[in-house]
Amino acid sequence: MTVPRSPGSRSRALFRRAERVLAGGVDSPVRSFRAVGGSPVFFARGRGAFLFDVDGRRYLDLVGSWGANLLGNAPASVVRAVARTARRGLSFGAPSPLEHELAEKIRAAVPEMERLRFVNSGTEATMSAVRLARGATGRSKVVMFAGGYHGHSDGLLARAGSGVATQALPGSAGVPASIVRETLVAPYNDLDAVRRCFERWPDRIAAVLVEPVAGNMNVVPPEPGFLSGLSRLAHRHGALVIADEVITGFRLRRGIAIGRWQGRADLVTLGKVIGGGLPIGAYGGSAALMAHVAPLGEVYQAGTLAGNPIAMAAGRAVLEELSTERYRRLERTSAFLERRLMMLAEEEGAAPFRVQRVGSMLGLAFSAEPLRDEASARNVDRDRYARFFHAALEAGIALPPSPLETTFVSMAHSEREVDGALPGFRSAFRASRKRPGRVR
């Protein structure tokens, strides 16, 4: 693998240009590199397990468009499907057969989604599922978990209040306190905190919104009994469970993940993988619940580009590629990467370091303690991660530019690519031990 110095001159020039027209120079905050310092790399193309920047340098891609590129970059079957569909029309604003064809494939793998609705992003999917839960139950409050991210709709941009399992505080300027007042925030993996929410508001909670594996505070798996207990608790009080599987859906298995831990969802949200790298989201549940959605019911939701034929074609092509054997190989490669990282960290004296892995989701954490909730995730050594990140980038390895994000392995990766990256990871662990210096 080539060893670049990143970002190159063209990336730096493009970022200066972008800053003159885009807010912060980017269209999503984490891309700005603010969490790790420096300026972002601009990419020109991707192929398989690799990305190539505008300066012609190659990187092993362990971001994967934040988990969307399960098959790797530009998989041939998906590119063919997109090109074939684009020649017939980019958007109709009307029904096309591709919509129900993809929906049928999703339902076959996710029977909980007896009926579903396509939208354009994970944010839209989760926002719409929350609205549906409120409309179907006639209740207003929603329980979510500190450190979870469910998109940037106002009611879900919430952070924990001054006590455990309290009403939320706005998590962003521009979000009125009156809106997040209906959001209750509990620590992840803490059933007692959720129980206290139901004790305080026994008839006012519409739904509990949960990521089966939290993927925006590093990678935090559910502890034994958490998701199953959460389902029983919510249903006992007449509330719904919304499984936010925008990240985990079709990423960990063919279908959704909540059942792996004996959880039971009433509504499911999907995104990322089901679009094959194109903008997409979906939410769904039983036919009875989805009958509340317009035009059948009084819960309104619409979208001009929802069910876009190109996104539908890409999603269908992805799902047709997902076999049991490919998931097995993905698990083997992900476990191989975990073992090699832990081996190198020990050899280079980089402790405390840990890999929080669930399937092909890996969280790289400079932490002595396991991460089980937001509080423990916030204690990771961010400075060490920043040094590790930049050294890896210079060695041709693209990692998430934040210590609280997820590293993703794709089906295009193999043990060969992992082995090829080991010298780069070794130098990154060495750099992580050094005293902080100026990040270019």
C-alpha positions in Angstrom: 0.0 0.0 0.0 1.3 3.5 -0.8 2.0 5.8 2.1 0.5 9.2 1.5 0.9 12.4 3.4 -2.7 13.6 3.8 -4.4 15.8 3.0 -2.7 16.6 -0.2 -2.4 20.0 -1.7 -5.6 19.6 -3.9 -7.6 18.5 -0.9 -6.5 21.6 1.1 -7.2 23.9 -1.8 -10.7 22.3 -2.3 -11.5 22.7 1.3 -10.6 26.4 1.2 -12.8 26.8 -1.8 -15.7 24.8 -0.2 -15.5 27.0 2.9 -16.5 30.0 0.8 -19.8 28.5 -0.3 -20.7 25.7 2.2 -21.3 26.1 5.9 -18.1 25.0 7.5 -17.0 23.7 4.1 -19.0 20.5 4.5 -22.5 19.1 4.3 -22.3 17.1 7.5 -20.4 18.2 10.6 -18.2 15.2 11.3 -16.7 15.5 7.8 -15.0 18.7 8.8 -12.4 16.9 11.0 -13.1 19.2 13.9 -13.1 16.2 16.3 -9.5 15.2 15.3 -8.0 18.4 14.0 -6.6 19.2 10.6 -8.6 19.5 7.4 -10.5 16.8 5.5 -9.4 14.7 2.6 -11.5 15.1 -0.6 -12.2 11.8 -2.4 -12.5 11.4 -6.1 -13.5 7.8 -6.4 -13.8 4.4 -4.7 -13.5 0.8 -5.8 -14.0 -2.3 -3.6 -12.2 -1.9 -0.3 -10.4 1.3 -1.3 -10.9 5.0 -1.7 -8.8 7.4 -3.9 -8.4 11.0 -3.1 -8.2 14.0 -5.4 -4.4 13.8 -5.2 -4.4 10.2 -6.5 -3.6 8.6 -3.2 -5.2 5.3 -2.1 -6.7 4.5 1.3 -8.2 1.3 2.8 -11.8 2.4 3.4 -13.0 1.6 6.9 -15.7 4.2 6.9 -17.8 2.8 4.1 -20.0 5.9 3.7 -20.8 5.5 7.5 -21.9 1.9 7.0 -24.0 2.3 3.9 -21.5 0.6 1.6 -21.9 -3.0 2.8 -20.7 -4.4 -0.5 -17.8 -2.0 -0.7 -17.3 0.9 -3.1 -19.0 0.9 -6.5 -20.0 -2.8 -6.6 -20.6 -3.8 -10.2 -24.1 -5.1 -9.8 -25.3 -1.9 -8.1 -23.6 0.4 -10.6 -25.2 -1.6 -13.5 -28.7 -1.4 -11.8 -28.3 2.4 -11.3 -27.1 3.1 -14.8 -29.9 0.9 -16.4 -32.6 2.7 -14.3 -31.2 6.2 -14.8 -31.5 5.8 -18.6 -35.3 5.2 -18.1 -35.8 8.3 -15.9 -34.4 9.9 -12.8 -37.6 10.6 -10.9 -41.3 10.3 -11.6 -43.0 11.7 -8.5 -45.4 8.8 -9.1 -45.5 5.1 -8.3 -43.1 2.7 -10.0 -42.8 -1.1 -9.8 -39.3 -0.7 -8.2 -40.9 0.6 -5.0 -43.0 -2.5 -4.1 -40.3 -4.8 -5.5 -37.8 -3.5 -3.0 -40.4 -3.4 -0.2 -41.2 -7.1 -0.9 -37.5 -8.0 -0.5 -37.3 -6.0 2.8 -40.5 -7.6 4.2 -39.3 -11.1 3.4 -36.2 -10.4 5.6 -38.0 -8.2 8.2 -41.5 -9.7 8.8 -42.1 -7.0 11.5 -42.4 -4.6 8.6 -45.7 -6.0 7.3 -46.3 -2.6 5.6 -43.6 0.1 5.1 -43.0 3.5 3.6 -39.9 4.7 1.9 -38.4 8.2 2.7 -35.2 9.9 1.8 -33.0 9.5 4.9 -32.7 7.8 8.2 -33.6 11.1 9.9 -36.9 11.2 8.0 -37.6 7.5 8.8 -37.2 7.9 12.5 -39.0 11.3 12.7 -41.9 9.7 10.8 -41.9 6.6 13.1 -42.1 8.8 16.2 -45.0 10.7 14.7 -46.8 7.5 13.9 -46.3 6.1 17.4 -47.7 9.3 18.9 -50.7 9.3 16.4 -51.4 5.6 17.0 -51.2 5.7 20.8 -52.6 9.2 21.5 -49.6 9.8 23.8 -46.9 12.5 23.4 -43.7 11.4 25.2 -40.8 9.4 23.8 -38.0 7.7 25.7 -34.6 7.7 24.0 -31.1 7.0 25.3 -28.2 9.4 26.1 -25.6 9.3 23.4 -28.0 7.8 20.8 -28.4 9.6 17.5 -31.7 9.3 15.6 -31.3 12.0 13.1 -31.5 15.8 13.4 -35.3 16.3 13.8 -36.0 18.8 16.6 -37.6 16.4 19.1 -34.7 13.9 18.9 -31.9 16.4 19.1 -32.0 16.1 22.9 -29.5 15.6 25.6 -29.8 14.3 29.2 -31.1 16.8 31.8 -29.6 17.3 35.2 -30.8 14.0 36.6 -31.0 10.4 35.4 -34.1 9.6 33.2 -35.3 13.2 33.2 -36.9 15.3 30.6 -34.4 16.4 28.0 -32.6 19.6 27.3 -32.1 20.9 23.7 -29.1 19.3 22.1 -28.7 22.1 19.5 -29.3 25.8 19.2 -32.6 26.5 17.4 -34.4 23.6 19.2 -37.0 25.0 21.6 -37.1 23.6 25.1 -40.9 23.2 24.6 -40.3 20.6 21.9 -37.8 18.4 23.7 -39.9 18.6 26.8 -41.7 15.6 25.4 -38.5 13.6 25.1 -37.2 11.6 28.1 -33.5 10.6 28.1 -32.2 7.6 30.0 -28.8 6.0 30.1 -28.3 3.2 27.6 -28.2 -0.3 29.2 -30.1 1.0 32.2 -33.5 -0.7 32.5 -34.1 0.8 36.0 -33.9 4.3 34.5 -36.5 3.5 31.9 -38.7 1.9 34.6 -38.6 5.2 36.5 -39.8 7.0 33.3 -42.8 4.8 33.2 -43.5 5.2 36.9 -43.5 9.0 36.5 -45.5 9.1 33.2 -47.4 5.8 33.2 -50.0 6.8 30.6 -48.1 9.4 28.6 -45.2 7.6 26.9 -45.9 6.7 23.3 -42.7 4.8 22.5 -39.2 3.8 23.5 -36.7 4.6 20.7 -33.6 2.5 20.8 -30.6 1.5 18.6 -30.1 -2.3 19.1 -26.4 -1.5 19.0 -25.5 2.1 19.7 -23.3 3.3 16.9 -22.8 7.0 17.6 -21.0 6.8 21.0 -18.4 4.5 19.6 -19.9 1.0 19.4 -21.9 0.0 22.5 -23.7 -3.4 22.5 -26.8 -4.1 24.5 -26.1 -5.9 27.8 -27.8 -9.3 28.3 -31.5 -8.8 29.1 -31.6 -5.0 28.2 -33.5 -5.2 24.9 -35.8 -8.0 25.9 -36.5 -6.2 29.2 -37.1 -3.0 27.4 -39.7 -4.6 25.2 -41.5 -6.2 28.1 -41.5 -2.9 30.0 -42.8 -0.8 27.2 -45.5 -3.2 26.1 -46.7 -3.6 29.8 -47.4 0.1 29.8 -49.0 0.3 26.4 -46.1 1.9 24.7 -44.5 0.9 21.4 -40.9 0.0 20.8 -39.2 1.7 17.8 -36.0 -0.1 16.7 -33.8 2.4 15.0 -31.9 0.0 12.6 -30.7 2.7 10.2 -27.2 1.5 11.0 -27.7 -2.1 12.0 -30.4 -3.1 9.5 -28.9 -5.6 7.0 -25.5 -4.7 8.4 -25.2 -7.5 11.0 -27.4 -10.0 9.3 -30.0 -10.3 6.5 -32.7 -8.4 8.3 -32.7 -6.5 11.6 -30.7 -7.0 14.8 -33.1 -6.4 17.7 -34.3 -10.0 17.7 -30.7 -11.3 18.3 -31.0 -10.0 21.8 -34.7 -11.1 22.2 -36.0 -7.6 21.8 -39.3 -7.1 20.0 -40.1 -4.1 17.8 -43.4 -2.6 16.9 -41.9 -0.1 14.4 -38.6 -0.4 12.6 -36.6 2.3 10.8 -34.0 1.4 8.1 -31.5 3.4 5.9 -27.9 3.1 4.7 -27.5 -0.5 3.5 -30.9 -0.7 1.8 -30.0 2.2 -0.5 -26.6 0.9 -1.6 -25.0 4.3 -1.1 -27.9 6.4 -2.4 -30.2 8.5 -0.2 -32.9 6.4 1.4 -34.8 5.6 4.5 -37.8 3.4 5.4 -40.1 2.9 8.4 -42.7 0.2 8.9 -44.6 -2.1 11.2 -47.8 -4.1 11.3 -50.5 -3.4 8.8 -52.7 -2.1 11.6 -50.1 0.4 12.8 -49.3 1.5 9.3 -53.0 2.0 8.5 -52.7 5.2 10.6 -50.5 6.7 7.9 -52.0 8.9 5.2 -53.7 8.3 2.8 -55.2 5.5 5.0 -55.1 7.4 8.3 -54.6 10.8 9.8 -50.8 10.7 10.5 -49.4 12.8 7.6 -46.1 12.2 6.0 -45.0 12.8 2.4 -42.0 13.3 0.2 -41.5 14.4 -3.4 -38.5 12.1 -4.0 -39.5 9.3 -1.7 -39.3 5.9 -3.5 -36.9 7.4 -6.1 -36.4 4.8 -8.8 -32.6 5.0 -8.7 -32.4 4.4 -5.0 -34.9 1.6 -5.3 -32.9 -0.1 -8.0 -29.7 0.2 -6.0 -31.3 -1.2 -2.9 -32.8 -4.1 -4.8 -29.4 -4.9 -6.3 -27.7 -4.9 -2.9 -30.3 -7.2 -1.2 -29.9 -9.6 -4.1 -26.2 -10.0 -3.2 -26.6 -10.7 0.5 -26.1 -14.5 1.1 -25.5 -16.3 4.3 -22.0 -17.2 3.2 -21.1 -13.6 2.5 -22.2 -12.6 6.0 -20.0 -15.4 7.4 -17.0 -14.1 5.5 -17.7 -10.6 6.7 -17.8 -11.8 10.3 -14.4 -13.7 9.8 -12.8 -10.6 8.3 -14.1 -8.3 11.0 -12.9 -10.7 13.7 -9.5 -10.9 12.0 -9.2 -7.1 12.0 -10.1 -7.0 15.7 -7.5 -9.6 16.6 -4.8 -7.9 14.6 -5.6 -4.5 16.1 -5.4 -5.9 19.7 -2.2 -7.7 18.9 -0.5 -4.6 17.5 -1.7 -2.4 20.4 -0.1 -4.8 22.8 3.1 -5.1 20.8 3.4 -1.3 20.6 2.5 -0.7 24.2 -0.5 1.3 23.2 -2.7 0.3 26.2 -5.2 1.2 27.3 -6.8 0.3 24.0 -9.9 -1.8 23.2 -12.0 -2.8 20.2 -15.8 -2.7 20.8 -17.0 -5.0 18.1 -20.4 -6.3 17.1 -20.2 -8.1 13.7 -18.7 -5.7 11.1 -19.2 -2.7 13.4 -16.0 -1.9 15.3 -15.4 0.9 17.8 -11.7 1.8 18.4 -11.3 3.2 21.9 -8.4 4.3 23.9 -10.0 3.4 27.2 -9.2 1.0 30.0 -12.9 0.3 30.7 -15.6 -1.2 28.5 -18.0 1.3 27.0 -21.6 0.6 28.1 -23.3 4.0 27.9 -22.7 7.6 27.0 -20.8 8.4 30.3 -18.2 5.7 29.7 -17.9 6.6 26.0 -17.2 10.2 26.9 -14.2 9.1 28.9 -12.2 7.8 25.9 -8.9 9.5 25.3 -9.7 11.8 22.4 -6.2 13.2 21.9 -4.7 9.8 21.5 -7.4 8.8 19.0 -6.6 12.0 17.0 -2.9 11.1 16.8 -3.8 7.5 15.9 -6.3 8.7 13.2 -3.9 11.1 11.5 -1.0 8.6 11.5 -3.3 6.0 10.0 -4.5 8.4 7.4 -0.9 9.2 6.4 -0.3 5.5 6.1 -3.3 5.1 3.7 -6.0 4.0 6.1 -9.3 5.9 6.2 -10.9 5.8 9.7 -13.9 7.8 11.1 -12.7 11.3 12.0 -14.1 11.0 15.5 -13.5 8.7 18.5 -17.2 8.3 19.0 -18.1 7.0 15.5 -18.1 3.5 14.1 -15.5 1.8 11.9 -17.1 -0.4 9.3 -15.8 -3.5 7.5 -17.4 -4.3 4.1 -17.9 -7.4 2.1 -15.2 -6.2 -0.3 -12.6 -6.4 2.5 -10.6 -9.6 3.1 -7.8 -10.7 5.4 -5.4 -9.7 2.6 -6.4 -6.1 2.8 -6.2 -6.2 6.6 -2.7 -7.7 6.4 -1.7 -5.0 4.0 -2.7 -2.3 6.4 -0.9 -3.7 9.4 2.3 -1.6 9.0 0.1 1.5 8.8 -1.8 0.5 12.0 1.5 -0.2 13.7 2.8 3.3 12.9 -0.5 4.7 14.1 -0.3 3.0 17.5 3.3 4.3 17.8 2.1 7.8 17.0 -0.7 7.5 19.6 1.8 7.2 22.4 3.7 10.4 21.5 3.1 13.7 23.2 0.6 15.9 21.4 2.0 18.1 18.7 0.6 20.4 16.1 -1.9 18.7 13.7 -1.3 20.0 10.2 
